[in-house]
């Protein structure tokens, strides 16, 4: 997983392996939430060309980890093949899907200052 921070948005470039090793991936996201105080995430899954049920479940897990910590995770780089699967399981109702990370990041609106910053 590659992690980049741009102002108040965290970009996570997720591979199929990251979605298969959900325990490690969710621990990293939890640390970003609880230790760093991050609240806006973009999960770039453009490297995921096809998705199985375990990997789709991992996206649900990441969404729930964010939701439980008052954060938002949006998907970016969703291929047509993956999008069909995510729509079938209803994940498109839980998470916004965007063509690319730039569009997903822009959908958050202007950066907001953090308390104490």
Backbone bond lengths (Angstrom), bond angles and torsions (degrees), N, CA, C in turn:
res aa  C-N    CA-C-N  psi(-1)  N-CA   C-N-CA  omega(-1)  CA-C   N-CA-C  phi
1 X - - - 1.445 - - 1.521 108.65 -
2 X 1.311 113.62 134.77 1.459 119.67 175.78 1.533 106.91 -106.46
3 X 1.328 115.89 132.31 1.463 121.32 -178.76 1.524 108.77 -118.85
4 X 1.330 115.71 127.67 1.461 121.58 175.68 1.517 108.14 -130.53
5 X 1.322 115.84 139.39 1.467 120.32 176.11 1.513 108.74 -111.98
6 X 1.323 115.23 131.03 1.459 121.84 176.87 1.522 107.19 -128.76
7 X 1.310 116.10 103.40 1.469 122.61 -175.00 1.520 108.36 59.37
8 X 1.332 117.99 -115.89 1.466 119.18 -177.60 1.532 112.79 -106.19
9 X 1.337 116.64 21.45 1.470 120.80 -179.89 1.528 109.49 -120.14
10 X 1.328 115.43 132.92 1.460 121.50 177.83 1.525 108.58 -102.65
11 X 1.329 116.05 123.92 1.460 121.78 176.48 1.521 108.41 -99.38
12 X 1.317 115.84 121.33 1.463 122.29 177.07 1.522 107.69 -109.54
13 X 1.322 117.04 114.76 1.466 120.19 174.76 1.526 106.46 -91.78
14 X 1.333 115.26 106.66 1.453 121.33 -174.42 1.520 111.40 -99.61
15 X 1.312 115.45 136.88 1.463 122.47 176.04 1.533 108.25 -100.33
16 X 1.318 117.40 168.39 1.467 119.12 174.50 1.535 111.71 -57.37
17 X 1.324 115.87 -35.26 1.468 120.23 179.08 1.520 111.61 -65.54
18 X 1.343 117.17 -37.75 1.462 120.79 177.53 1.517 111.19 -61.88
19 X 1.331 115.98 -36.21 1.462 119.94 179.83 1.524 112.03 -78.73
20 X 1.309 117.02 -19.37 1.467 120.47 176.53 1.527 110.37 -83.50
21 X 1.319 117.06 -35.43 1.474 122.63 178.44 1.526 108.80 -94.40
22 X 1.331 116.25 62.62 1.457 120.66 -170.98 1.521 112.79 -65.37
23 X 1.310 119.01 -30.94 1.466 120.21 179.65 1.525 110.85 -58.89
24 X 1.322 116.37 -49.81 1.462 120.83 -179.32 1.526 110.98 -66.66
25 X 1.319 116.51 -42.46 1.461 121.14 -178.60 1.525 110.94 -64.09
26 X 1.314 117.05 -44.96 1.468 119.31 -178.86 1.529 111.37 -68.53
27 X 1.334 118.25 -31.30 1.465 120.62 176.60 1.528 110.89 -65.22
28 X 1.326 116.97 -38.65 1.464 121.01 177.78 1.522 109.87 -64.22
29 X 1.330 116.68 -45.00 1.464 120.50 179.37 1.528 110.28 -64.57
30 X 1.326 117.68 -41.43 1.465 120.87 177.39 1.520 111.67 -59.94
31 X 1.322 117.37 -40.94 1.464 120.62 177.33 1.527 110.90 -63.06
32 X 1.329 116.51 -41.90 1.463 119.82 178.13 1.531 110.77 -62.46
33 X 1.306 116.59 -35.05 1.456 121.54 178.96 1.525 111.89 -73.83
34 X 1.314 115.87 -53.13 1.458 121.00 -170.37 1.526 113.76 -83.84
35 X 1.303 117.84 -34.92 1.463 120.65 -177.90 1.523 111.20 -91.22
36 X 1.336 115.85 -47.88 1.470 120.10 -176.48 1.532 113.15 -88.62
37 X 1.328 117.37 -14.75 1.460 120.78 178.60 1.523 114.54 74.29
38 X 1.320 117.27 21.88 1.468 121.00 -179.27 1.529 109.59 -69.59
39 X 1.338 116.53 146.63 1.457 121.38 -179.04 1.520 114.14 -131.63
40 X 1.327 117.82 -11.76 1.465 120.98 -178.25 1.525 109.20 -125.02
41 X 1.334 115.65 120.98 1.452 121.59 -177.55 1.520 111.09 -126.49
42 X 1.325 114.98 142.30 1.457 121.85 170.31 1.528 106.24 -120.87
43 X 1.318 116.31 119.89 1.463 121.60 178.11 1.522 108.10 -98.65
44 X 1.325 116.06 105.45 1.462 121.93 178.76 1.524 107.84 -85.46
45 X 1.333 115.79 111.20 1.466 119.94 -178.71 1.522 110.86 -111.63
46 X 1.323 117.05 29.48 1.460 120.59 -179.46 1.529 112.44 -63.05
47 X 1.324 118.10 -22.15 1.467 121.47 177.65 1.527 112.02 -78.38
48 X 1.323 116.84 -10.79 1.470 122.01 -179.77 1.523 107.84 -91.81
49 X 1.321 116.09 104.52 1.470 121.01 -176.37 1.523 113.05 -88.74
50 X 1.320 116.62 -24.90 1.458 122.33 172.56 1.517 106.58 -147.00
51 X 1.324 116.74 155.56 1.458 119.74 -172.87 1.522 109.71 -133.86
52 X 1.326 115.42 138.64 1.463 119.81 176.95 1.531 108.90 -104.20
53 X 1.304 116.88 177.74 1.467 120.71 -175.00 1.525 112.12 -64.75
54 X 1.333 117.94 -36.19 1.462 120.94 178.36 1.531 110.30 -63.10
55 X 1.320 116.65 -44.28 1.458 121.03 -178.97 1.534 111.32 -69.24
56 X 1.316 117.42 -38.77 1.464 120.44 175.98 1.522 109.98 -63.66
57 X 1.327 116.28 -40.08 1.459 120.93 175.93 1.520 111.79 -62.56
58 X 1.320 116.44 -32.95 1.461 120.55 177.61 1.524 110.31 -64.54
59 X 1.318 117.37 -39.39 1.468 120.07 177.23 1.526 110.78 -63.88
60 X 1.328 116.73 -38.94 1.463 120.70 176.44 1.526 109.66 -63.12
61 X 1.325 116.91 -43.96 1.464 121.32 178.29 1.517 111.10 -59.02
62 X 1.324 117.47 -46.51 1.466 121.12 179.10 1.528 111.03 -62.57
63 X 1.324 116.05 -40.64 1.460 119.91 176.80 1.530 110.12 -59.85
64 X 1.324 116.96 -46.18 1.467 120.69 -178.42 1.517 112.21 -65.86
65 X 1.330 117.66 -39.10 1.467 121.09 177.41 1.527 109.18 -59.66
66 X 1.316 116.77 -43.67 1.470 120.72 178.05 1.527 110.56 -65.95
67 X 1.305 116.68 -49.14 1.464 121.74 -177.29 1.522 111.36 -57.86
68 X 1.331 116.54 -44.32 1.468 121.05 -179.66 1.522 112.33 -65.81
69 X 1.323 117.18 -19.24 1.463 121.99 179.85 1.530 111.83 -109.52
70 X 1.342 115.56 23.26 1.464 122.74 177.20 1.522 112.88 56.62
71 X 1.321 115.60 40.63 1.457 122.61 178.71 1.530 109.34 -123.27
72 X 1.324 115.08 167.87 1.463 121.04 -179.37 1.520 108.91 -126.62
73 X 1.333 115.74 135.92 1.460 121.40 174.05 1.530 107.99 -121.62
74 X 1.334 114.99 127.74 1.453 121.25 177.28 1.521 108.50 -114.23
75 X 1.323 116.24 148.67 1.458 121.14 179.57 1.519 110.80 -94.59
76 X 1.328 115.63 145.08 1.459 121.81 176.81 1.518 109.00 -137.23
77 X 1.321 115.57 154.38 1.459 120.88 176.52 1.513 114.12 68.70
78 X 1.317 116.39 32.18 1.464 120.69 -178.72 1.530 108.53 -80.05
79 X 1.331 116.34 119.34 1.464 120.31 178.30 1.529 109.39 -71.62
80 X 1.319 116.36 160.19 1.465 120.29 -179.93 1.523 111.51 -58.42
81 X 1.325 116.32 -40.66 1.473 121.33 -178.63 1.533 110.80 -63.49
82 X 1.318 116.65 -43.69 1.469 121.23 179.37 1.527 110.18 -70.88
83 X 1.322 116.73 -38.36 1.464 121.26 -178.90 1.527 111.30 -59.26
84 X 1.327 116.89 -40.51 1.462 121.00 179.24 1.531 110.18 -59.74
85 X 1.314 116.86 -45.26 1.472 120.87 -179.93 1.525 110.18 -64.17
86 X 1.329 116.88 -45.72 1.466 120.45 -178.85 1.521 111.39 -64.14
87 X 1.323 116.97 -34.90 1.466 120.16 176.38 1.530 110.99 -69.01
88 X 1.329 116.78 -38.02 1.469 120.49 179.13 1.517 112.06 -61.05
89 X 1.331 116.61 -36.90 1.472 119.43 -179.20 1.530 112.30 -91.79
90 X 1.332 116.60 -1.90 1.458 120.09 175.76 1.514 115.85 86.17
91 X 1.320 117.53 10.00 1.471 119.62 -178.68 1.525 111.56 -67.05
92 X 1.314 116.53 -25.24 1.468 119.50 177.99 1.530 111.25 -65.40
93 X 1.336 117.62 -17.85 1.461 121.64 176.45 1.525 111.15 -82.42
94 X 1.330 117.41 -23.17 1.469 122.17 -179.35 1.522 112.67 -90.84
95 X 1.327 116.64 -37.83 1.460 121.26 -172.97 1.523 110.42 -128.22
96 X 1.327 114.95 138.41 1.464 118.78 174.01 1.521 109.36 -69.39
97 X 1.322 116.05 143.37 1.463 121.70 176.43 1.521 108.72 -118.08
98 X 1.331 115.81 132.48 1.458 121.47 -179.20 1.521 109.52 -128.68
99 X 1.341 115.78 158.83 1.468 120.56 -178.02 1.518 112.42 -64.62
100 X 1.313 117.19 -39.52 1.464 120.06 -177.08 1.509 111.23 -146.96
101 X 1.324 116.63 167.82 1.461 120.94 -177.96 1.528 113.56 -62.78
102 X 1.325 117.28 -32.74 1.462 119.84 -179.27 1.530 110.49 -65.67
103 X 1.330 116.15 -43.36 1.458 121.01 179.89 1.534 109.81 -66.58
104 X 1.318 116.66 -42.80 1.468 120.65 178.80 1.519 110.56 -61.93
105 X 1.327 116.70 -43.90 1.466 120.51 179.14 1.520 110.94 -62.61
106 X 1.330 116.23 -43.99 1.465 120.55 -179.28 1.529 111.52 -63.39
107 X 1.327 117.24 -28.02 1.465 120.30 -177.87 1.530 112.56 -68.02
108 X 1.330 117.32 -14.90 1.470 120.51 175.77 1.526 111.54 -75.14
109 X 1.321 117.65 -18.59 1.459 120.86 -176.77 1.519 110.37 88.36
110 X 1.324 115.72 -162.17 1.468 120.92 -178.35 1.519 110.93 -69.46
111 X 1.334 114.81 150.04 1.465 120.91 177.26 1.534 109.04 -65.23
112 X 1.321 114.38 141.28 1.465 119.33 176.80 1.523 108.71 -110.20
113 X 1.333 116.79 138.36 1.464 118.48 179.59 1.514 110.76 -67.18
114 X 1.310 115.46 144.41 1.457 120.76 177.35 1.513 109.66 -79.33
115 X 1.315 117.64 149.27 1.467 119.99 176.03 1.533 109.50 -57.68
116 X 1.292 115.25 134.65 1.467 119.79 178.58 1.506 113.90 82.78
117 X 1.341 117.91 -2.18 1.466 120.35 -178.37 1.513 111.05 -89.23
